[in-house]
């Protein structure tokens, strides 16, 4: 977005003709100095700050000229403010009714012509070296490889009024409910304001660029596990110099230690035992927030973080790939995950925030893990990509955990595979609504990662795990989606990296590498002083609003992995590009 476009959108927002009560007309009399301390603090910090107030103060909603409707909305806010045990379904209803007019849609990239030229091997290797050097430089400069979070206040296209009420009734933390309610109320006004063009501009491809100036740098074991895999891939290419390979190994060792020791947390298991898992965000000072954002995080109600199944699976997997012999890896995670697996009639309802209720949850494992205090502020949800990560780490530790020899563990794996088969068989894996934290394109790449771990197993093990040929069925469906949809439309560098990961892992023909390779090489340098590439959406939260997670280093890591995989396939096939 150019300067003139930004200036024009800001001018129109500041001079718009007001057509009904504004967000501040509704909320100021109720939330500035009254009632629930968190609700008022959140309103003033997140929505009443001077910058947003100046952009939205002249945006009014014509619907709220109806006095009855305005009164119902104010009564709902008063209940959220004052009631000891608010009726969140009733509170959310007047906001949900207004949300029908938001009209936020998923990206729909235009068809793209075939590339005129496929990058040659020298260009591919040069880009791999550039991305590897970027990751190592960032680790050296920061003492870790940072990732960033950014708020998009227009919200997520999959969060309509119905889903917002689901969140209000299914989340456990009152602070998280407060922020979800107010963010979604603000979305309505933003959607009707010229400021919308500043907050949610169009972009190229699927993954959203993180252009927002307000980006929160932080560190998590989930990210360190991912960067560990990327640096392992860099070393395995043989393209790192001797000094770079040494620096990569030292960074890998430090990141594995951060995952398995600093971020480890004991939690209760369903059988009464205690299990060590990996927390989503280690206690201060380890997340490496600035003091300013650390306080903001507390003020906005995000003070409690609990472990999750995905961070645990990915941390164990990265450590296994790095050759760690830490005792924590001896724990057969499948015993723990079985207690979090959805089985009809066999355990209590696990999914309290069913934003993707178009999916059959049977056999899937939910996201969040109760800590020793019993906290679960986000309620619980179920994400398909997370379940791929559970399968992947189980395949890497098949012998260590005696998965095939233990009927209960094998049954847990079979349940997750059945969940994935129904998801893909229905076509729901291509629908963004089916995914809580990721894009369908990332699901495709991560299925490729999971498939690679599966296909590396001995034939007898593969037969025991997948006697019905589900992995081959999913491989064909996912590959068709990537080849006929993703790579035939406009992509950004992040999309292209995901496409390459899927194509290379799933046995696509070399000709299909052309479009993503050309995209990646053509966009090298777009990141300016921040790195070879811009920051894009890697994963996201849909509540309390659309919070994107990614960063320039994340894009470099995905590009590195995608190119390294493609290069390996090309070299084995004797291809040199063209």
C-alpha positions in Angstrom: 0.0 0.0 0.0 1.5 3.3 -1.1 1.7 6.6 0.8 -1.1 8.2 -1.2 -3.4 5.3 -0.6 -2.7 5.4 3.1 -3.2 9.1 3.3 -6.4 9.0 1.3 -7.9 6.3 3.5 -6.9 8.2 6.7 -8.3 11.5 5.3 -11.6 9.8 4.5 -11.8 8.2 7.9 -11.1 11.5 9.7 -13.7 13.5 7.6 -16.5 10.9 7.1 -20.1 12.0 7.7 -21.3 10.4 10.9 -24.4 8.3 10.3 -25.5 7.0 13.7 -23.8 6.4 17.1 -20.1 5.6 17.0 -18.2 3.0 19.0 -17.3 5.7 21.5 -20.8 7.0 21.8 -21.9 3.5 22.7 -19.1 2.6 25.0 -17.6 5.7 26.6 -20.4 6.3 29.1 -20.4 2.6 30.2 -16.7 1.5 30.2 -14.4 4.4 30.9 -14.6 4.4 34.7 -17.0 1.7 35.8 -17.5 -1.9 36.8 -15.3 -4.8 35.9 -11.8 -3.5 36.1 -10.5 -5.6 33.2 -13.3 -4.7 30.8 -12.7 -1.0 31.3 -8.9 -1.4 31.1 -9.2 -3.4 27.9 -11.5 -0.9 26.4 -9.2 2.0 27.1 -6.0 0.2 26.1 -7.1 -1.7 23.0 -10.1 0.3 21.5 -10.0 3.7 23.2 -6.4 4.5 22.4 -5.9 7.9 20.6 -4.9 6.5 17.2 -7.9 4.2 16.8 -10.2 6.7 18.4 -9.2 9.4 15.8 -9.9 6.9 12.9 -13.2 5.7 14.2 -14.8 8.6 16.0 -16.8 9.7 12.9 -17.9 6.2 12.0 -21.5 5.6 13.1 -23.8 2.7 12.5 -27.2 3.5 11.0 -28.7 0.4 12.7 -28.1 2.0 16.1 -30.3 5.0 15.3 -33.0 2.5 16.3 -33.3 3.3 20.0 -34.5 -0.1 21.0 -31.5 -1.8 19.3 -29.1 0.7 20.9 -30.6 0.1 24.3 -30.3 -3.7 24.0 -26.6 -3.3 23.1 -25.9 -1.1 26.0 -27.7 -3.4 28.4 -25.5 -6.3 27.1 -22.4 -4.3 27.8 -23.7 -3.4 31.3 -24.2 -7.1 32.0 -20.7 -7.9 30.9 -19.5 -5.0 33.1 -21.5 -5.6 36.3 -22.8 -9.2 36.6 -21.0 -11.6 38.8 -21.9 -14.5 36.5 -22.8 -13.0 33.1 -25.1 -14.7 30.6 -22.6 -14.6 27.8 -25.0 -16.0 25.2 -27.5 -13.2 25.9 -24.7 -10.6 26.0 -23.4 -11.7 22.7 -26.7 -11.7 20.8 -27.1 -7.9 20.1 -23.5 -7.8 18.9 -23.9 -11.0 16.8 -26.9 -9.4 15.0 -24.8 -6.4 14.0 -22.0 -8.6 12.7 -24.0 -9.8 9.7 -22.9 -6.6 7.9 -19.1 -7.0 8.3 -18.5 -8.9 5.0 -14.9 -10.1 5.4 -13.9 -12.7 2.9 -11.0 -15.1 2.4 -8.5 -14.2 -0.3 -9.4 -15.3 -3.8 -6.1 -15.1 -5.9 -6.4 -14.6 -9.6 -5.3 -17.3 -12.0 -1.6 -16.9 -12.9 0.1 -17.7 -16.2 2.8 -20.4 -16.2 6.3 -18.9 -15.5 8.4 -18.1 -18.5 11.5 -19.5 -17.0 12.3 -22.0 -14.2 15.1 -20.8 -11.9 18.4 -22.8 -12.3 20.2 -24.7 -9.6 22.6 -21.8 -8.9 19.7 -19.5 -8.2 18.1 -22.0 -5.9 21.2 -22.7 -4.0 22.0 -19.0 -3.7 18.6 -18.4 -2.2 19.0 -21.3 0.3 22.3 -19.8 1.4 20.7 -16.3 1.8 17.9 -17.7 4.0 20.2 -19.8 6.1 22.5 -16.8 6.7 19.5 -14.7 7.6 18.4 -17.2 10.3 21.9 -17.6 11.8 22.5 -13.8 11.7 19.2 -13.3 13.6 20.1 -15.9 16.2 23.5 -14.3 16.7 22.0 -10.8 17.0 19.1 -11.7 19.3 20.2 -14.7 21.2 17.2 -16.5 19.7 15.2 -16.4 16.4 12.2 -14.1 17.0 8.7 -14.4 15.8 6.1 -11.7 15.8 2.4 -11.3 16.5 0.2 -8.7 14.9 -3.5 -7.8 15.5 -5.8 -7.4 12.5 -8.8 -5.6 13.9 -11.1 -6.4 11.0 -11.1 -10.0 12.4 -11.2 -13.4 10.7 -13.7 -14.2 7.9 -14.7 -17.4 9.7 -15.8 -15.4 12.8 -19.4 -14.4 12.3 -22.0 -13.7 15.0 -22.7 -17.3 15.6 -19.1 -18.2 16.1 -18.6 -15.1 18.4 -21.3 -16.4 20.7 -19.7 -19.9 20.6 -16.5 -18.3 21.8 -18.2 -16.3 24.5 -19.8 -19.4 25.9 -16.9 -21.8 25.4 -13.9 -19.8 26.6 -13.1 -20.1 30.3 -11.3 -16.8 31.1 -13.5 -13.8 31.8 -10.8 -11.5 30.5 -10.7 -13.5 27.3 -14.4 -13.3 27.0 -14.3 -9.5 27.6 -11.7 -9.0 24.8 -13.6 -11.2 22.4 -16.8 -9.3 23.0 -15.2 -5.8 22.5 -13.0 -6.7 19.6 -16.0 -8.1 17.7 -18.0 -5.0 18.5 -15.2 -2.9 17.2 -15.0 -5.0 14.0 -18.5 -3.8 13.1 -17.5 -0.2 13.2 -14.2 -0.8 11.4 -16.0 -2.6 8.6 -18.2 0.5 8.0 -15.3 3.0 8.2 -12.9 4.2 5.5 -10.2 3.1 8.0 -11.0 -0.4 6.9 -8.7 0.1 3.9 -5.8 0.8 6.3 -6.5 -2.2 8.5 -7.3 -4.8 5.9 -5.8 -3.9 2.5 -5.8 -6.4 -0.3 -2.7 -8.6 -0.9 -1.2 -11.0 -3.3 -1.7 -14.8 -2.6 -3.2 -16.6 0.3 -1.0 -16.0 3.4 -1.6 -12.5 4.8 1.4 -10.2 4.9 2.0 -8.7 8.4 2.2 -5.2 7.3 0.9 -3.8 10.5 3.3 -1.5 12.4 2.3 -2.9 15.8 4.1 -6.2 15.9 5.0 -7.9 19.1 8.2 -9.8 19.2 8.4 -13.0 21.3 9.8 -16.4 21.7 8.1 -19.8 22.1 9.1 -23.4 22.1 6.8 -24.0 19.1 8.8 -21.5 17.1 12.2 -22.8 18.3 11.2 -26.3 17.3 10.3 -25.1 13.8 13.6 -23.1 13.4 15.5 -26.2 14.6 14.0 -28.2 11.7 14.9 -25.4 9.3 18.6 -25.2 10.4 18.8 -29.0 10.3 17.7 -28.8 6.7 20.3 -26.1 6.0 23.1 -28.2 7.3 21.9 -31.3 5.5 22.0 -29.5 2.1 25.8 -29.2 2.4 25.5 -25.5 1.3 26.4 -24.1 4.7 30.0 -23.1 5.2 32.1 -24.8 7.9 31.5 -21.8 10.2 27.8 -21.7 9.4 27.4 -25.4 10.0 29.0 -25.0 13.4 26.9 -22.0 14.3 23.8 -23.9 13.2 24.6 -26.8 15.4 25.1 -24.6 18.4 21.8 -22.8 17.7 20.0 -26.1 17.4 21.4 -27.4 20.7 20.4 -24.2 22.4 16.9 -24.2 20.9 16.3 -27.9 21.8 17.4 -27.1 25.4 14.9 -24.2 25.4 12.1 -26.5 24.2 12.8 -29.5 26.5 14.0 -27.8 29.7 13.1 -24.1 29.9 9.6 -24.7 28.4 8.8 -28.0 30.1 5.9 -28.1 32.5 4.3 -30.9 34.5 0.6 -31.5 34.0 -1.9 -34.0 35.3 -2.8 -36.9 32.9 -6.2 -38.5 32.6 -5.0 -41.6 34.5 -3.9 -39.7 37.6 -0.2 -39.6 36.7 1.9 -36.5 36.0 3.4 -35.9 32.5 6.0 -33.4 31.3 4.7 -31.4 28.3 5.8 -28.2 26.6 4.2 -24.9 27.5 2.9 -22.5 24.8 4.8 -19.6 26.4 7.5 -20.0 29.1 7.4 -17.7 32.1 9.1 -14.4 32.1 11.8 -13.5 31.1 12.0 -16.3 28.6 9.4 -15.1 26.1 11.6 -12.1 25.5 8.8 -9.6 25.3 9.7 -5.9 25.7 8.7 -4.5 29.1 6.1 -2.3 27.3 4.4 -5.3 25.6 4.7 -7.5 28.7 2.5 -5.0 30.6 0.1 -4.6 27.7 -0.3 -8.4 27.5 -1.3 -8.4 31.2 -3.7 -5.4 30.7 -5.4 -7.1 27.8 -6.1 -10.2 29.7 -3.5 -12.6 28.2 -1.6 -13.2 31.4 -2.2 -16.9 31.7 -0.7 -19.3 29.1 -1.1 -23.0 29.3 0.6 -25.9 27.5 -0.8 -27.2 24.2 -0.6 -30.5 22.3 1.0 -28.9 19.2 3.9 -27.3 20.9 4.6 -30.5 22.8 4.5 -32.6 19.6 6.6 -30.3 17.5 9.2 -29.8 20.3 9.5 -33.6 20.8 9.8 -34.1 17.0 12.5 -31.4 16.5 14.5 -32.8 19.5 14.2 -36.3 18.1 15.5 -35.1 14.7 18.4 -33.3 16.3 19.4 -36.5 18.1 18.6 -35.5 21.6 18.6 -38.2 24.3 16.8 -36.1 26.9 14.8 -38.4 29.3 11.7 -36.4 28.6 11.5 -38.0 25.2 11.0 -41.4 26.7 7.5 -40.5 27.7 5.1 -42.1 25.2 3.0 -39.0 24.4 0.3 -41.1 22.9 -0.7 -42.4 26.4 -1.3 -38.7 27.4 -3.0 -37.7 24.1 -5.4 -40.6 24.3 -7.1 -38.8 27.2 -7.6 -35.7 25.0 -8.9 -37.6 22.0 -12.5 -37.2 21.0 -14.3 -40.6 21.1 -18.1 -40.8 20.9 -19.6 -41.8 24.2 -16.2 -42.6 25.7 -15.2 -39.4 27.3 -16.7 -36.0 28.2 -17.2 -33.4 25.5 -13.8 -31.9 24.8 -14.4 -29.2 22.2 -16.0 -26.2 24.0 -15.2 -23.7 21.2 -16.4 -25.5 18.0 -15.6 -22.8 15.5 -15.0 -25.5 12.9 -18.1 -27.6 13.6 -18.3 -28.4 9.9 -15.7 -31.1 10.8 -16.3 -34.5 12.3 -14.1 -34.4 15.4 -14.2 -38.2 16.1 -10.7 -39.5 16.6 -9.1 -36.0 16.8 -7.0 -34.7 19.7 -7.9 -31.3 21.2 -5.5 -28.4 21.5 -5.1 -27.1 25.0 -3.8 -28.9 28.1 -4.9 -28.1 31.7 -2.0 -27.0 33.9 -1.5 -28.2 37.4 -3.9 -25.5 38.7 -6.6 -26.6 36.3 -6.4 -23.5 34.1 -7.7 -23.7 30.5 -8.4 -20.0 29.6 -9.1 -20.7 26.0 -11.6 -23.5 26.5 -10.7 -26.1 24.0 -10.8 -26.5 20.2 -9.6 -29.1 17.7 -7.3 -28.3 14.7 -6.5 -30.8 11.9 -2.9 -29.7 11.4 -2.1 -30.2 15.0 -3.3 -33.8 14.6 -0.8 -34.2 11.7 2.0 -33.1 14.1 0.9 -35.8 16.6 1.1 -38.5 13.9 4.5 -37.2 12.7 6.1 -37.3 16.2 4.6 -40.7 16.8 6.2 -42.1 13.6 9.6 -40.6 14.6 9.4 -42.3 18.0 7.7 -45.5 16.9 10.3 -47.8 18.4 11.0 -45.7 21.4 7.3 -45.6 22.4 6.6 -49.2 21.3 3.6 -47.9 19.4 2.9 -51.0 17.3 3.5 -53.3 20.3 1.0 -51.4 22.5 -2.6 -51.8 21.4 -3.9 -48.7 23.1 -1.2 -46.5 21.5 -1.8 -48.0 18.1 -5.6 -47.4 18.5 -5.0 -43.7 19.3 -3.0 -43.4 16.0 -5.7 -45.2 14.1 -8.3 -42.8 15.5 -6.3 -39.8 14.3 -5.8 -41.3 10.9 -9.5 -42.0 10.6 -10.2 -38.3 11.6 -7.9 -37.2 8.8 -9.4 -39.5 6.2 -12.9 -38.2 6.9 -11.7 -34.6 6.7 -10.0 -35.1 3.3 -12.7 -37.4 1.9 -15.3 -34.7 2.6 -13.1 -32.0 0.9 -13.3 -30.0 4.1 -9.5 -29.7 4.3 -9.6 -27.1 1.6 -12.1 -24.9 3.5 -10.4 -22.3 5.7 -13.2 -22.7 8.2 -12.1 -26.2 9.0 -8.8 -25.0 10.4 -8.5 -23.2 13.7 -4.9 -22.0 13.6 -3.6 -22.6 10.1 -4.3 -22.2 6.4 -5.4 -25.1 4.2 -2.1 -24.5 2.3 -0.1 -25.1 5.5 -2.2 -28.2 6.2 -1.1 -29.5 2.8 2.6 -28.7 3.5 2.4 -30.3 7.0 0.7 -33.4 5.6 3.7 -33.7 3.3 6.0 -33.5 6.4 3.9 -36.2 8.1 3.8 -38.3 5.0 7.6 -38.2 4.7 7.9 -39.5 8.3 5.4 -42.3 7.5 6.9 -43.4 4.3 10.4 -43.7 6.0 9.0 -46.4 8.2 9.6 -50.1 7.4 6.9 -51.7 5.2 5.6 -53.9 8.1 5.2 -50.8 10.3 3.4 -48.9 7.6 1.0 -51.8 7.2 0.2 -52.0 10.9 -0.3 -48.2 11.1 -2.3 -47.8 7.9 -3.8 -51.1 6.7 -6.5 -49.3 4.7 -4.1 -47.2 2.6 -5.4 -43.9 4.0 -2.1 -42.1 3.6 -2.0 -42.8 -0.1 -5.6 -41.7 -0.4 -4.8 -38.4 1.3 -1.6 -37.9 -0.6 -3.5 -38.0 -3.9 -6.2 -35.6 -2.7 -3.7 -33.1 -1.2 -1.4 -33.2 -4.2 -4.3 -32.5 -6.5 -5.4 -29.5 -4.5 -1.9 -28.0 -4.5 -1.4 -28.7 -8.2 -4.8 -27.5 -9.5 -5.5 -24.7 -7.1 -2.6 -23.3 -5.2 0.2 -23.2 -7.8 -2.2 -22.2 -10.7 -3.1 -18.9 -9.0 -1.1 -15.9 -7.8 1.2 -16.7 -4.9 3.4 -14.8 -2.5 6.7 -16.3 -1.4 5.2 -17.9 1.7 2.5 -19.6 -0.4 5.1 -20.8 -2.8 7.3 -22.3 0.0 4.3 -24.2 1.3 3.5 -25.5 -2.1 7.1 -26.7 -2.6 7.1 -28.6 0.7 3.9 -30.4 -0.3 5.0 -31.1 -3.9 8.5 -32.4 -2.9 7.3 -34.6 -0.1 4.3 -36.1 -1.9 6.1 -37.1 -5.1 4.9 -34.5 -7.6 6.5 -34.4 -11.0 9.3 -31.8 -11.4 7.3 -29.7 -13.9 5.0 -28.7 -11.0 7.9 -27.1 -9.2 8.3 -24.3 -11.8 5.7 -21.8 -10.6 6.6 -21.8 -6.9 10.3 -21.8 -7.7 9.9 -18.8 -10.0 7.7 -17.0 -7.4 10.3 -17.4 -4.6 13.3 -16.3 -6.7 11.4 -13.4 -8.2 10.4 -12.1 -4.8 13.8 -12.4 -3.1 14.7 -9.1 -1.6 11.2 -7.9 -0.9 11.9 -7.8 2.8 14.3 -4.9 2.5 16.4 -4.4 5.7 14.4 -7.0 7.6 15.5 -10.0 5.6 15.1 -11.6 2.1 11.3 -11.8 2.4 8.4 -10.0 4.1 6.6 -11.4 7.2 3.5 -13.5 6.3 0.8 -15.3 8.2 2.2 -18.6 9.5 -0.5 -19.3 12.1 -3.3 -17.3 13.7 -5.8 -16.9 16.4 -9.4 -16.3 15.5 -10.3 -15.1 19.0 -10.4 -12.6 20.5 -9.7 -11.1 17.0 -7.5 -12.1 14.1 -4.0 -12.3 15.6 -1.4 -13.3 13.0 1.9 -14.9 13.9 4.9 -14.9 11.6 8.0 -12.8 10.8 10.7 -12.3 8.2 12.7 -15.1 9.8 9.7 -17.5 9.5 9.4 -16.8 5.8 13.1 -17.4 5.3 12.8 -20.7 7.2 9.9 -21.9 5.1 11.6 -20.8 1.9 14.8 -22.6 2.9 12.9 -25.8 3.7 10.8 -25.7 0.5 13.8 -25.0 -1.7 16.0 -27.6 0.1 13.4 -30.3 -0.5 12.9 -29.3 -4.1 16.6 -29.2 -4.7 16.9 -32.7 -3.3 14.3 -34.1 -5.6 15.8 -32.3 -8.6 19.3 -33.7 -7.8 18.0 -37.2 -7.4 16.2 -36.9 -10.7 19.3 -35.4 -12.4 17.4 -32.1 -13.1 19.3 -28.9 -13.2 16.5 -26.4 -13.8 16.3 -24.5 -17.0 
